């Protein structure tokens, strides 16, 4: 009998703000825009995509698409999501 597997859903494990922030920081350290978008998507799903969509002014469908592995969100979308999640963006040397 073949073994059945399911896709790992990280958002199920991102229960606290600290876990969510650590996930996003790890994605930022990778230096890959797609990793950051996916991490934001995981956090948005953990917090509730409908609430994040409402707070960001974007549709749920647009967020799911933009924050997926195949998505390529605009910077304005990323900033809207970051703000909706109650986060701030900063850069340090």
ABEGO torsion letter per residue (X at the ends): XBBBBBBBBAAAABABAAAAAAAAAAAAAAGBAAAAAAAAAAAAAAAEAAAAAAAAGBBAAAAAAAABAABBBBAAAAAAAAAAAGBBBBBBX
